[in-house]
Amino acid sequence: MRVSKRFCLVGLATMLGASAAAAQSSPADYRDEFLDHFERSSRKIMSLADVIPEELYSWSPGEGVLPIVQVYMHIARYNFMYLEDNLGIPAPPGVDVRNLEEITEKARVTELLRQSVEHVRTRVSHMSDEHLTKMTTLYGRRVAGWAVLLQLISHMNEHVGQSVSYARMNGIVPPWSM
């Protein structure tokens, strides 16, 4: 029994050490995997943004809850912000990242949402392995650059789900589920 416990402890220590080392680096195909997931998520959010009529953009499920338009601008804002604030990749000239959520016109909203998607797609596809593994700060924690991208896709997917709920509450079936 003593040997088994010792073996388990050595195994656990080895795994923890390996996990700590792995946290500093990213898998060789991380960038491609991220871009694949990001592409699918951004396609969904863009198709919803396109099919929701402009008169529903101001709709909210309740008081104090973001309306549809602000959800889309929130996604766009954070697509730009995660790269700018955490990875040192500035937003394109002319994009006022801090005030995006004030924009309400559908044409401008969908344009900025598309621009944020293209910005992430382009910048991440050209990101070096060094940039992916370089340490940065995200919400007060020290993380590798790839962890910022993981947060970005998690954030986007959370709001894709929210947007699907909003659409269905308004009798709109998401285009990809028809």
Backbone hydrogen bonds in HBPLUS format (Angstrom, degrees):
<---DONOR---> <-ACCEPTOR-->    atom                        ^
c    i                          cat <-CA-CA->   ^        H-A-AA   ^      H-
h    n   atom  resd res      DA  || num        DHA   H-A  angle D-A-AA Bond
n    s   type  num  typ     dist DA aas  dist angle  dist       angle   num
A0005-LYS N   A0001-MET O   3.01 MM   4  6.32 160.8  2.05 153.7 157.9     1
A0006-ARG N   A0002-ARG O   2.97 MM   4  6.15 163.7  1.99 148.2 153.1     2
A0007-PHE N   A0003-VAL O   2.80 MM   4  5.93 159.8  1.84 148.4 154.6     3
A0008-CYS N   A0004-SER O   2.87 MM   4  6.08 157.8  1.92 147.6 153.6     4
A0009-LEU N   A0005-LYS O   2.86 MM   4  6.11 159.0  1.91 151.4 157.2     5
A0010-VAL N   A0006-ARG O   2.89 MM   4  6.11 161.9  1.92 153.6 158.4     6
A0011-GLY N   A0007-PHE O   2.88 MM   4  6.03 160.2  1.92 147.0 153.2     7
A0012-LEU N   A0008-CYS O   2.79 MM   4  5.96 158.5  1.84 148.7 154.9     8
A0013-ALA N   A0009-LEU O   2.87 MM   4  6.03 162.7  1.90 147.9 152.8     9
A0014-THR N   A0010-VAL O   2.91 MM   4  6.09 154.7  1.97 146.9 154.1    10
A0015-MET N   A0011-GLY O   2.91 MM   4  6.17 160.1  1.95 149.2 154.5    11
A0016-LEU N   A0012-LEU O   2.87 MM   4  6.10 162.4  1.90 153.9 158.7    12
A0017-GLY N   A0013-ALA O   2.93 MM   4  6.07 158.3  1.98 145.3 151.4    13
A0018-ALA N   A0014-THR O   2.87 MM   4  6.08 157.0  1.92 148.2 155.0    14
A0019-SER N   A0015-MET O   2.76 MM   4  5.99 150.9  1.84 146.9 155.7    15
A0020-ALA N   A0016-LEU O   2.92 MM   4  6.16 156.6  1.97 148.0 153.6    16
A0021-ALA N   A0017-GLY O   3.02 MM   4  6.26 157.8  2.07 145.9 151.9    17
A0022-ALA N   A0018-ALA O   2.80 MM   4  5.97 157.6  1.84 147.8 154.8    18
A0023-ALA N   A0019-SER O   2.90 MM   4  6.04 140.4  2.05 142.8 153.1    19
A0024-GLN N   A0021-ALA O   3.12 MM   3  5.52 147.3  2.23 106.5 115.4    20
A0025-SER N   A0022-ALA O   3.08 MM   3  5.26 138.8  2.25 102.2 113.5    21
A0030-TYR N   A0027-PRO O   3.06 MM   3  5.17 166.4  2.08 118.5 117.9    22
A0033-GLU N   A0029-ASP O   2.98 MM   4  6.21 163.3  2.01 159.1 164.3    23
A0034-PHE N   A0030-TYR O   2.79 MM   4  5.98 168.1  1.80 161.7 164.9    24
A0035-LEU N   A0031-ARG O   2.93 MM   4  6.14 169.4  1.94 152.3 155.2    25
A0036-ASP N   A0032-ASP O   2.94 MM   4  6.11 150.4  2.03 144.8 152.8    26
A0037-HIS N   A0033-GLU O   3.03 MM   4  6.31 168.2  2.04 156.4 158.2    27
A0038-PHE N   A0034-PHE O   2.74 MM   4  5.91 166.1  1.76 160.2 165.2    28
A0039-GLU N   A0035-LEU O   2.84 MM   4  5.83 154.4  1.90 140.9 147.6    29
A0040-ARG N   A0036-ASP O   3.20 MM   4  6.48 162.7  2.23 148.0 151.3    30
A0041-SER N   A0037-HIS O   2.99 MM   4  6.23 165.5  2.01 154.8 159.0    31
A0042-SER N   A0038-PHE O   2.80 MM   4  5.88 165.3  1.82 154.3 158.9    32
A0043-ARG N   A0039-GLU O   2.95 MM   4  6.01 152.3  2.02 145.0 152.5    33
A0044-LYS N   A0040-ARG O   3.21 MM   4  6.43 152.1  2.29 140.7 147.3    34
A0045-ILE N   A0041-SER O   3.03 MM   4  6.36 166.3  2.05 154.9 157.7    35
A0046-MET N   A0042-SER O   2.92 MM   4  5.96 158.7  1.96 146.6 152.8    36
A0047-SER N   A0043-ARG O   2.98 MM   4  6.09 153.5  2.05 141.1 148.4    37
A0048-LEU N   A0044-LYS O   3.02 MM   4  6.27 154.4  2.09 149.7 156.5    38
A0049-ALA N   A0045-ILE O   2.92 MM   4  6.11 162.6  1.95 146.3 151.5    39
A0050-ASP N   A0046-MET O   2.96 MM   4  6.13 146.4  2.08 143.5 152.1    40
A0051-VAL N   A0047-SER O   3.06 MM   4  6.25 154.9  2.13 143.8 149.6    41
A0052-ILE N   A0048-LEU O   3.03 MM   4  6.04 149.8  2.13 158.5 163.2    42
A0056-LEU N   A0053-PRO O   2.87 MM   3  5.55 154.8  1.93 120.1 128.1    43
A0057-TYR N   A0054-GLU O   3.01 MM   3  5.17 156.1  2.07 107.5 115.2    44
A0059-TRP N   A0056-LEU O   2.88 MM   3  5.06 160.3  1.92 112.0 118.5    45
A0069-VAL N   A0057-TYR O   2.83 MM  12  4.86 159.1  1.87 151.6 144.4    46
A0068-ILE N   A0059-TRP O   2.96 MM   9  5.97 149.8  2.05 161.2 165.3    47
A0065-VAL N   A0062-GLY O   3.17 MM   3  5.59 151.7  2.26 137.0 134.3    48
A0070-GLN N   A0067-PRO O   3.06 MM   3  5.49 119.4  2.44 108.2 122.3    49
A0071-VAL N   A0067-PRO O   3.11 MM   4  6.45 148.0  2.21 153.7 163.5    50
A0071-VAL N   A0068-ILE O   3.08 MM   3  5.19 123.6  2.41  99.0 113.8    51
A0072-TYR N   A0068-ILE O   3.14 MM   4  6.53 160.8  2.18 158.4 162.2    52
A0073-MET N   A0069-VAL O   3.03 MM   4  6.31 161.3  2.06 148.6 154.0    53
A0074-HIS N   A0070-GLN O   2.75 MM   4  5.72 141.8  1.89 137.4 148.2    54
A0075-ILE N   A0071-VAL O   2.99 MM   4  6.29 155.1  2.06 148.8 154.2    55
A0076-ALA N   A0072-TYR O   3.06 MM   4  6.37 165.3  2.08 148.3 151.9    56
A0077-ARG N   A0073-MET O   2.82 MM   4  5.93 161.1  1.85 144.2 150.0    57
A0078-TYR N   A0074-HIS O   3.03 MM   4  6.24 165.3  2.05 149.9 152.9    58
A0079-ASN N   A0075-ILE O   2.88 MM   4  6.10 145.7  2.00 149.4 159.9    59
A0080-PHE N   A0076-ALA O   3.12 MM   4  6.44 158.7  2.17 153.0 156.9    60
A0081-MET N   A0077-ARG O   2.76 MM   4  5.95 164.0  1.79 149.8 155.5    61
A0082-TYR N   A0078-TYR O   2.97 MM   4  5.69 173.2  1.98 140.6 142.7    62
A0084-GLU N   A0080-PHE O   2.99 MM   4  6.19 161.9  2.03 152.0 158.0    63
A0085-ASP N   A0081-MET O   2.69 MM   4  5.52 156.2  1.75 153.1 160.1    64
A0086-ASN N   A0082-TYR O   3.15 MM   4  5.42 147.2  2.26 125.0 134.5    65
A0087-LEU N   A0083-LEU O   3.09 MM   4  4.89 137.6  2.27 113.6 124.0    66
A0089-ILE N   A0083-LEU O   2.92 MM   6  5.18 171.7  1.93 131.9 129.1    67
A0095-VAL N   A0092-PRO O   3.22 MM   3  5.90 155.8  2.28 142.7 142.1    68
A0099-ASN N   A0096-ASP O   3.10 MM   3  5.75 151.1  2.18 118.6 126.4    69
A0102-GLU N   A0099-ASN O   3.18 MM   3  5.75 165.7  2.20 118.1 121.7    70
A0103-ILE N   A0100-LEU O   3.03 MM   3  5.72 169.6  2.04 125.4 128.7    71
A0108-ARG N   A0105-GLU O   3.06 MM   3  5.48 116.0  2.48 110.4 125.0    72
A0109-VAL N   A0105-GLU O   2.85 MM   4  6.02 160.4  1.89 158.8 165.2    73
A0110-THR N   A0106-LYS O   2.85 MM   4  6.02 173.5  1.85 162.9 162.8    74
A0111-GLU N   A0107-ALA O   3.06 MM   4  6.11 149.3  2.15 136.7 145.7    75
A0112-LEU N   A0108-ARG O   2.91 MM   4  6.11 164.3  1.94 151.2 154.5    76
A0113-LEU N   A0109-VAL O   2.87 MM   4  6.05 155.5  1.93 150.9 158.7    77
A0114-ARG N   A0110-THR O   2.95 MM   4  6.03 162.6  1.98 142.9 147.6    78
A0115-GLN N   A0111-GLU O   2.88 MM   4  6.10 153.5  1.95 143.9 152.3    79
A0116-SER N   A0112-LEU O   2.86 MM   4  6.05 151.6  1.94 144.3 151.2    80
A0117-VAL N   A0113-LEU O   3.03 MM   4  6.31 153.3  2.11 146.7 153.9    81
A0118-GLU N   A0114-ARG O   2.88 MM   4  6.14 165.7  1.90 154.8 158.5    82
A0119-HIS N   A0115-GLN O   2.88 MM   4  5.99 152.5  1.95 143.4 151.5    83
A0120-VAL N   A0116-SER O   3.05 MM   4  6.27 164.2  2.07 146.9 149.8    84
A0121-ARG N   A0117-VAL O   2.89 MM   4  6.09 173.9  1.90 156.3 158.4    85
A0122-THR N   A0118-GLU O   2.86 MM   4  5.92 171.8  1.86 152.3 154.7    86
A0123-ARG N   A0119-HIS O   2.94 MM   4  5.95 167.9  1.95 151.0 154.8    87
A0124-VAL N   A0120-VAL O   2.87 MM   4  5.79 167.1  1.89 155.0 159.3    88
A0125-SER N   A0121-ARG O   3.07 MM   4  6.03 154.9  2.14 140.5 147.9    89
A0126-HIS N   A0123-ARG O   3.30 MM   3  5.36 137.0  2.50  95.5 106.7    90
A0127-MET N   A0124-VAL O   3.07 MM   3  4.88 161.8  2.11 102.7 108.3    91
A0131-HIS N   A0128-SER O   3.06 MM   3  5.10 117.9  2.46  95.3 110.0    92
A0132-LEU N   A0128-SER O   3.03 MM   4  6.41 152.6  2.11 148.7 156.4    93
A0133-THR N   A0129-ASP O   3.06 MM   4  6.31 139.3  2.23 143.9 154.2    94
A0134-LYS N   A0130-GLU O   2.84 MM   4  5.85 126.1  2.14 143.4 157.3    95
A0146-TRP N   A0132-LEU O   2.76 MM  14  4.83 139.6  1.92 151.5 138.1    96
A0145-GLY N   A0134-LYS O   2.95 MM  11  5.64 126.5  2.24 138.5 152.2    97
A0136-THR N   A0143-VAL O   2.68 MM   7  5.48 154.6  1.75 161.7 170.3    98
A0143-VAL N   A0136-THR O   2.87 MM   7  5.48 160.8  1.90 149.9 156.4    99
A0138-LEU N   A0141-ARG O   2.85 MM   3  5.29 157.1  1.90 150.4 157.3   100
A0141-ARG N   A0138-LEU O   3.03 MM   3  5.29 162.6  2.06 112.9 118.5   101
A0147-ALA N   A0144-ALA O   2.93 MM   3  5.51 140.8  2.09 114.6 125.2   102
A0148-VAL N   A0145-GLY O   3.01 MM   3  5.30 134.4  2.22 104.9 117.0   103
A0149-LEU N   A0145-GLY O   3.39 MM   4  6.87 151.9  2.47 146.8 153.7   104
A0150-LEU N   A0146-TRP O   3.00 MM   4  6.33 145.6  2.12 141.6 151.6   105
A0151-GLN N   A0147-ALA O   2.98 MM   4  6.22 152.6  2.05 141.1 147.8   106
A0152-LEU N   A0148-VAL O   2.86 MM   4  6.16 152.3  1.93 146.0 154.4   107
A0153-ILE N   A0149-LEU O   3.02 MM   4  6.28 163.9  2.05 150.9 152.9   108
A0154-SER N   A0150-LEU O   2.99 MM   4  6.13 153.7  2.06 143.7 151.9   109
A0155-HIS N   A0151-GLN O   2.81 MM   4  5.93 161.1  1.84 152.0 157.1   110
A0156-MET N   A0152-LEU O   2.96 MM   4  6.18 164.0  1.98 148.8 153.2   111
A0157-ASN N   A0153-ILE O   2.94 MM   4  6.05 164.9  1.96 146.5 150.7   112
A0158-GLU N   A0154-SER O   2.99 MM   4  6.18 150.5  2.08 146.2 154.0   113
A0159-HIS N   A0155-HIS O   3.25 MM   4  6.60 155.6  2.31 148.0 153.5   114
A0159-HIS N   A0156-MET O   3.08 MM   3  5.28 117.0  2.49  98.6 113.1   115
A0160-VAL N   A0156-MET O   2.82 MM   4  6.15 132.4  2.05 143.9 159.0   116
A0161-GLY N   A0157-ASN O   3.06 MM   4  6.26 165.1  2.08 149.3 151.2   117
A0162-GLN N   A0158-GLU O   3.13 MM   4  6.43 152.4  2.20 137.4 145.3   118
A0163-SER N   A0159-HIS O   2.90 MM   4  5.93 155.1  1.97 135.6 142.3   119
A0164-VAL N   A0160-VAL O   2.89 MM   4  6.18 148.6  1.99 150.0 158.8   120
A0165-SER N   A0161-GLY O   3.06 MM   4  6.34 159.7  2.10 148.0 153.0   121
A0166-TYR N   A0162-GLN O   2.93 MM   4  6.24 160.1  1.97 150.4 156.1   122
A0167-ALA N   A0163-SER O   2.89 MM   4  6.06 161.8  1.92 146.4 151.4   123
A0168-ARG N   A0164-VAL O   2.93 MM   4  6.16 170.8  1.94 155.3 157.4   124
A0169-MET N   A0165-SER O   2.90 MM   4  6.06 152.1  1.98 149.8 157.9   125
A0170-ASN N   A0167-ALA O   2.92 MM   3  5.18 141.8  2.07 103.9 115.8   126
A0172-ILE N   A0167-ALA O   2.89 MM   5  4.93 164.0  1.91 139.7 135.2   127
A0171-GLY N   A0168-ARG O   3.04 MM   3  4.90 163.7  2.06 107.9 108.3   128
A0177-SER N   A0174-PRO O   2.93 MM   3  5.62 161.8  1.96 125.8 131.8   129
